[in-house]
Amino acid sequence: MPDEIVVKDSDDRSERMINNPDRYFAEARERAEREVRREAEVDERSGARDGRE
């Protein structure tokens, strides 16, 4: 059994946040806005199918 375990992590968010916080938070805001729009579209479509519109 190895003495040391190495876990490779592809999550580089903390590094990106430190290197360029303005860009990091701008991209996070864009992702959040896209998600909200996508959820609204899904809700809109499901409301039309349920006869609520």
Protein Blocks (a to p, Z undefined) as FASTA:
>chain_A
ZZbdcdddfbfklmmmmmmmmlmmmmmmmmmmmmmmmmmmmmmmmmmmnopZZ
